[in-house]
Amino acid sequence: MKALVFLITLLFSGLAFSNPVISNAKFGHGHATAHKPLVQTTNASGGKYVCQLCPHVKDIYNTTTFEHDGQCPVCGMNLIELHPQGVTRDLKLHAGSGNYFISGGKGHEARLINVFYHVPRKFNATSRVLLVIPGAGRNAWSYRDSWIDASEQYNVLILSPAYAEDDYDFARYHLGGIVSNLVFNNQQALADGKKTSQYRFKDEELLFDINHDAQSWLFNDFDRIFDSAIGALAGQQSNYDIFGHSAGGQILHRFAIFHPDSKAKRIVAANSGSYTIANREDGLPFGLKNSGLSDEHLHRSFAKSLTLLVGELDNESETRGSMLHTPTVDKQGLGRLSRSNYFFAQSAQYAAHIGARVNWQHQVVKGVGHDFKQMSNAAAHYLYAH
C-alpha cells in the first residue's frame, strides 16, 4: 500500500508543468545552456550556495557548495542559500532573493518547509506581500523567480513555500489535507495515466479517510509564513495576497472555502485541475456534503476575496499538466476552463440559496494555456497594475 501511495505522489507531481514557450524540459530540470535569470542574492551572511534538489542532487547537505549565487554549472538551475539543518533561527531577510526554513504545521512539526523569498529594493514597513504557491512540481524557486520583475516594479515582497513531496502527497498538498490516506486503487489506470497525463478512475477507486482536524490542514501554514517574514523585516503589514497555479490553484480555492478567517486579503487561484464545489451535492473531496462546514462558515467563505484566474487555452485540448477524471470530477467539465466555469456557477447558486454575499470573481486570460509564468504575469497585472 505504501508503495502505491508513493507511486501516486510521483505520477501526480513529476509529470506536470513543462513550459514549451521557454523550454521542453520539465520545470526544475533545466540545462546548463538554458538562459535563466540569475538569482539576485547578496551573500550578507557569508554562507554558501548549493544547487537545489534535482537529478544530480539528492541531499543539499551533501553536495558541492559555491561561494556565490548564480546558476549550477551542471544543470543550470538557480543556486540557493545553504542554511544549517533545521528551522532558521534569528531570521533576517536581506534585499534580493534568498530562502529560509520554518517547521511544518500540526502533524509535520519535525518536517521543514523551505520558503523562497524576494525582498524588493524599495521594501518598507508598508509594502505589499504576496505568497506564491507552486504547482505539483513544488518548484518554489522557479515560481519566486517568475515574480522578481513584478516584485521590483510594484514593490511587493514575494514568499514561495516548497513542500517536499515525501512529506506532502496529493491529499496533503493538492487537497490541503481535507482527506487523508488517499489511494487511487487501479494500477492499470495509473499506468495509462503515466503515458497520457489523463488519469481515469471510477469514483469507488478513490479510497480515503475524511480529515476533520482543521488544525492539521495545510492552509494554516500561510499565516505562519507571512508572520515569519514580516517579523524578520520588522514590517507593519497585517495581511497578504496569495497566488497559486495548477496544484497551487487547487489549494487556494479550497483555502478560501475551508479557512476563510486567515490574514489573506486577496486569493488568486489559477488554472486549477479540479475543484471542491461549494455546495452539498457531492461529498469530499469534490463537494461539501460530508464536510461538516456550516452555512454560517460558508457565508464567511463566500465573503472572502477569491478570484479564479483561468487561461483561455487551458481547455480539454491542453496537454500540459496532469488531469484527474472520475464520473464525479467530470461533472465539472473535461478541461480546466470548463471546470472553473462549473465551479463558479454552482458555488454562486448555492450562495444564493443560503443568502450569502459573494465576493468571488472569474477572470479568463486570453491566449494563455497551462503556463505558470504567463499566468503569473497576468496575476501581477490584475493585482497590482491599477
N, C-alpha and C positions, 0 to 999 in steps of 0.2 A: 504493500500500500504506500509506504513512504517513497519507494522508487517511482511509483506512478505519479504521486503529487509533485515530486521533483521534476519529472518529465513534463508535466503540465506547465509548471512555472517557466521552464525553458521555452516551451513552444509559444506561450502567450507573451513572452518578453523579447526573446532574441530575434524573432522573425521580423519585427515591425520596424517602421520608421527609417527606411532608406530614403534619400532625397536626390532624385535624378537630376534636379536642377543644379545641384552642387557637385554631386559625385554618385557613382553607382555603388559605393561601399555603404555598409550599414553604419549608422551613427555610432561613434565611439570606436570605430575600427578604421581610422584614416591611414594614409600612407605618407611616407617621408617626403614625397614630392608634392603633396597636396598644399595648396596655397591657403592656409588657415591664418586668421589673425593671431598675433602673439598675445598672450595674457599680459596685460599691463600691470604687473605686480612690482611693488617696491619691497626689497628684502630688508624691511625695517628691523626684523628680529634677528638677522644674521643666520636664519635657518637654512635648510637645504631644500631642494626641489626634487621631485620624482615624477615618473610617468604614472598615469592613472592605471587602474586595473584594466587589463586588456589581454590579448592572446599571449604576449610575452612578459606580462607582469601579473603574477598570481598573488603576490604579497608585497604591499608598498613598503613594508618594513624590512624586506629582504631583497632589495633590488639596487640598481645603480642610482646614485644620487648626483645632483648637479648643484653648482653654486649660483646659478642664475635661473631666471624664468625663461620661457620660450617654448619651443617645440621639441618633443622627443626625437632624437636622431634615428631611432629605429622605426617608429610607427607614425610619427608626425603629429601625435596628439599633444594638446597643451599640457605642459608640466604643471603640477600643483605643489603647494607648500606641504612639507612633511612636518607634522606635529607629533609630539610624544604620544604614544598609545594611550587612549583613554580620553575622557572629557577634557576639552580645552579649559584650563584654569586661568584665572585673571585675564579674561578675554579682552583683547584690544584689536579693533579693526582699523586697518590703515587705508589711506586713499588708494584707489585702484582695486585690483582683483586679488582674492585670496580664498581661503577656506578654513573652517574650524569644525570641531566635533561637539555635539551635545548627546546626551543619553536618550535612548528610546523612551517611549511612553509606557503606560502600565502593561506589564507582561513582557516588556522588552527593555527593562531598566539596565540590563547588562550589555545591551547592544548599543551601537553608536550610529548616529545619523551625521553624515558629512555634509555640512552646509557650505555651498559655494556662494561667494558674495562679490558684489562690485560696489564700492563707495565712490560716487561721482566727485569730481574735483571741487565742486561748489557746495558739497553737502553741508547742511547746517541743522540746527535743532528742530527745524520745522519742515525739512524736505520730505517729500512723499516716499513711501515704502511699498515695494511690490514683492510678494512671494511668487516664485515661478515653479510650478510643479511639473516635472518631466513626464514623458510618456513611459511606455513599458520598458524601454531601454535603460531607464534610470540614469541617463547621461546628463546629470545636473550641470556639469561643467560646460557642455555644449549649449544647453538652454541659457545658462548665465551669460555665456559669450555672445549669444544671439541678441541679448538685450543691452550690451555695453553701449552701443551708439545711442540708443534711446535713453539710457541711464544718464549719459553726459548731456544730451540735448535737453531733457526735461528735468534734470536734477532729481533723479529717483534712485534710492537705494535698492539694489537687487539682492534677493536672498533665494537660493535654489537648493532644496534638500535632496540628497541622493540616498535612497533607501535600498539597502542591499537585498538582492533577490533571495539569498539564502534565509533572510530573516522575515521578509515581507513578500509572500506569494500572491497569487492572483486575488484570493479572497481578502487578504490583509491590505493589499495595495489598491488595485482597481476598485474593489468593492468597499474599501475603507474599514474593513473588519466587521461589517454588519452581519456577516456569516463567517463560520469557521469550519475547519476540517473539510474543505471543499475538494471533491474528487469528480473528475469527468470520466465516467465509468464506461468507456468504449475505446478499446485500443485501436480498432480499425479507423474510427473517426479521427483519432489523434494522428495516426499515420497519414491519412488522407489530407488532413489539415496542414500537416508539415509541408506537403507538396504544393498546396494551393493557397495557404493562408486563410482558407474558409473552413471553420470548424463547425461541423454539423452534428448535433446531438438530439436525441429525444429528451423531453423535459425530465423524464424519470431517470435519465442517465447522469443528471447533476445531483450529486449526493452532498449534503452539507448539514451543519447544525446552525440554528439561528443564535446570534450572539447579542443578547440584550444588555450586556455590560458596556454602557456608553463610555465609561472612563477608559476602556481599552481600545476604543476606536481610533483610527489614525488621525481623525480630524482635530483631536486635542493638541497635536504637536504644533500646529501652525501658530497659535498664540504664543507658545513657548519659544519657538524660533524667533518670532518678532520681538518678544521681550528680551531675549538674549542679546540680539544685535543692538536694540535701542539702548539697553543698559550699558553695553560696551562703548557706545558712541555718545553717551550722556544726552540722548535726544529727548524731546518733549512730545513726540508723536504718540497718539493714543489709539490709532487704528492703521490699517494697511489695506492695500488692494491685493488681489491674488488671481493669478492666471495659470491655467493648466491646459495642456494639449493632449488629445488622444486619451491614453490611460489617465493622464492628469485631468482631462476634462471629465472623465467618468468620476474621478474622486471629487471634483469640485461641485458638480451639480448635486451629488449626494451630501457633500459638506453643507450646502445651503439647506437641504431638506432635514438632515439629521442633527445638525449642530448650528442652529440659527443664532445662538447667543454668543457667537465668537466676536473678536475685535475686528473681523474683516468688514471693510466698508463697502467694497465693490468686488464681486466674484465674476470672473470671466471663464466659462467652461467652453473650450474649443474642440470641435471635431471628436466628440465622444462616440465610442463604438456602440454602446448600449446604455440604457437608462433604467433607473428605478422610477417608474411612473408615480407621480404624486397623487394617486387615488387608491381605492381599496378593491379594485377588480381582481388583481393578481397578488400573490404573496411574494415575500422576499426571495431573491434579491432584485426582482424586476417590478415589484409593486409593494404596496404598504398594508395589505390585508392582515398580515400577521406580525406587523412591526411593533405594535404596542404604542405607536405615536398617536396622541390625542388630536382632535380637531383644533384645540387651543394651541398645541405645539405647531400645527401646520399653519395656523394664522401667522405665527412668527416666521415660519419658513417662507411663506409667500410674500411677506413684507421685506425680506432680505433682498438686497440689490444683486440679482443674478442675471447675467447676460449669456445667452447661448450664442457663440460665435462659430459659424459653420462655413466651410469652403463650398462655393457653388459646385465645384467639380468633385467634391468628396461624396460621390454617389455610388450606386451599385456597380459602376464601371471602374471605379478606383481600385488599383491593385496594391497600393502601398498600405502597409499595416495589416494586422490580422482581424478577422471578424468572427464573432460568435453567432451561430444560428441554432435556435431551438424553435419549436412552434410558438412558445410564449414570446420569445425575443423578436421573432419575425413578424409578430403583430405590429411592432413598432416600424417596420419597413425593412428593406434589404440593403440600404446604404446609409451612411451617416447623416446625410442631408434629410432624407425622408424620416429617419428615426428621430431627428431633432424636431421636425415639424410635428410628429405624432406626440412626442413628449410634451411639447409646449401646449398643443391644443388640448390634450387630455388633462393635463395638470390645471390649465386655466378653467376648464369645465368643472373640475372638482372644487377649485377655489370658489367659483360662483355658487356651487351647490352648498358650501358651508358658509358663504357670505364673507369670504376673506378678501382683503385688498391685495392685489397682485402687483409686485414691483419687479417682475421678471420681463426680460426683453429677448427677442430673437433677431439676430443680425446675420445676413448672408454676405460673405466676402466674394466678390465677383472674380472669376478667372483663377481661383485657387483651389487646389485639392488637398490631399493629406500631407501637408508640408509645414513643419513646425516653425521654420524660420519666417516664411511668408505670413503665417498666422500670427506670429509674434509681432511682426511689423504692423499688421492690421490692428492688433490689440493695443499696441503702443499709441497709434494714431487715435484709436477710439477712446482710450483712457485719458490721454494727456495732451493732444494737439489743440484742444479748444479750452 
